[in-house]
Every structure is written in C-alpha cells, then in structure tokens.
Amino acid sequence: METLESNLMAEIAAASDEPAIESVRIAALGKKGSVSELLKTLGSMSPEDRQVKGPAINGLKNRIADALAARKAELKDAATTARLAAEKLDVTLPVRQSPAERGRIHPISQVIDEIAAIFGDMGFSIAEGPDVETDHYNFTALNFPEGHPAREMHDTFFFPPGEDGTRKLLRTHTSPVQIRTMETQQPPIRIVIPGKTYRQDSDATHSPMFHQVEGLVIDRSANVANMRWVLEEFCKAFFEVPQLNMRFRPSFFPFTEPSLEVDIQCDRSRPGEVRFGEGNDWMEILGCGMVHPNVLRFAGLDPDEYQGFAWGMGIDRIAMLKYGMPDLRAFFDADVRWLSHYGFRPLDMPTLFGGLSQ
C-alpha cells in the first residue's frame, strides 16, 4: 500500500490539467481502480485482519481523495488565471460604433427621400410601376411615332420576341407610370414617380441603369403657371436656397405640348464647385411641358375636359450637383469607402422643417 500510495501521489502531482487529474481519479477510485480493488478484498478477510487492514485501506482512500481534490482545485485556479490573461480587454481602445452609427444610407436613397419629403408637402403621392414594360406603355401611349430614334436597338434594351411576336423592354423612362396611373385613377391626379430606368449608354455622366423622377398633375385647370410654381418651389427646397431664378426654353418631347427645358441660376466661377441661386451662369436641370392631348386620349381621358403638366429629371444628376460627386459610375461601384464618405446616417431622415441634408 505504501508503494501504491507513493505512485498515485506522484501521478497526482504530475497531472497538468483537469482531464489528466480525472484520469488519475478513475484509475485509483473508479469501480475497477487500484484502491477500489483493495477495498473489495475486505469481504474475504477474517475479522481480525479486517480490523487491521480496513482502517489502513480506508485511510489510503481518504488521503488519495483529498490529494485529488486539492490538485484539481489548483489546476482549476491555474486554468482560470490563464483564461483571464488571454481574454483581457484593453479598455483604452475606442468603443466600437453601433450599426446605427456605422451604417450609411446611399446618396440615391437619400435624394429620393428628399424628393418625397418636398413633393409630399405639396400634396403629391408616390407612384410606382414595373421595370419591364411593353412597347405600348413605354412608347405608343406616350405619343412616340413609329420610327422614332428612341425605339431603336441602340438606345433601348429589348427582350427576345414572345410567342405572339411582341417584344418587352426595360423601360427607358418612368413615364409609363403616368399612363398606368391615368388608366386606374380619376383626376385630379398629383403624383411623383421615382425609379430605375435603362438605356444603352455608359461614361462618367451616363450609366446603363440610372434613376429618374417624374411628376404629373392632371385636373381641369392645370396650366403652365402652376407648373412653374411647383418647379421653382421644388428647386429652392431641394438645393436649400432662399431664392432661385429659372429660365424656360422651348423644346420638344413627344408626350408634351408645349415642351420646355428648364435652366436654373448658378455660379460656376469656383473650380469644381457649383452654387445655386447666385451668379450669372445657367444650368439645364429638367424637362417639362403640358401633357399632349394624344397622351390623355391613350390613357382614356378627354383632352377637352382635362389637361395637365408633367416634368422629369435625373436623380443621379441632381445628387451629383447637390453633393459634389464628380463621377456617376461611383454610385454603382459598391465601394464602402466611398459610401462612408458620401453616405448619410440612417436615422437622419430628411424633413422640410428639420433640414433635408444633415
């Protein structure tokens, strides 16, 4: 027993972790352990031998159990100390930002929210439509004649012909939503239509997929003076200037008559900077006009009873002008560094009373 005790004590002292000390315990005190086997021999001993051997074997068991418990406590304390050393934190490091502080809203989403806030204050509602359109809604119902250049393959993304021979296309403007709205909603109509559009063009100021916003007003008394006021108020609110001069020039669009292009007053005397509402320069910003009678007829409205006006502009372009972004292609590069610089904090929702851009 002395030799057994000496060997077990050496194994206990040599155990380097909790699994090792557990192995020693099982080898000594388990059902088939060396000390347990000694205890089993007590039943076959004479009473005299049991009186002598019993206390000796039980004493050995108790000493081994105490040594195991002490070593296990030592190993547990050592493991806790090592874990604390490995998991310590440097409290001098800066605190990580929460997702709400670290995330950014894309400038296009921000500008769409700004547009919605401005026109919502004027009583307009938001309208949407499908990106995949028919020739009827994209061209015919908007008074595009057969053979118009905009119908050609070099401008428009057409799909392969269907079983009936017709081809669908990716809408080249958001104007089809005007027709769809007039077909389903009775005047008066006051809507703005932000959305994606598609044309075969790509450079620093053009993209195959870009964003437009259009507006439509239909009632019995809509006129050019109403249109001018709406556009002036929008531009002043969007560019956040108290006063802004506008210049209307004759133009041509198939779906409006008369058609006008709008220039706004700006100052481009500083390199790489455009300031609106001041200076002696002009910049073309949007197109507009009175809705063509043929468009009203295609939409099922009587042009002798109703009239209206419409306008459209590029969301990407006005975002570039307002926030000083030089290259349109960066909008679609998904560069986190660019978004961190030009993006907007997610909880700063644009409002007219709180300020559009924070």
Secondary structure, 3 states (H helix, E strand, C coil): CHHHHHHHHHHHHHCCCHHHHHHHHHHHHCCCCHHHHHHHHHHHCCHHHHHHHHHHHHHHHHHHHHHHHHHHHHHHHHHHHHHHHHCCCCCCCCCCCCHHHHCCECHHHHHHHHHHHHHHHCCCEECCCCCEECHHHHCHHHCCCCCCHHHCCCCCCECCCCCCCCCCEECCCCCHHHHHHHHHCCCCEEEEEEEEEECCCCECCECCEEEEEEEEEEECCCCHHHHHHHHHHHHHHHHCCCCCCEEEEEEEECCEEEEEEEEEEEECCCCCCCEECCCCEEEEEEEEEEECHHHHHHCCCCCCCCEEEEEEEEHHHHHHHHHCCCCHHHHHCCCHHHHHHHCECCCCCCECCCECCC
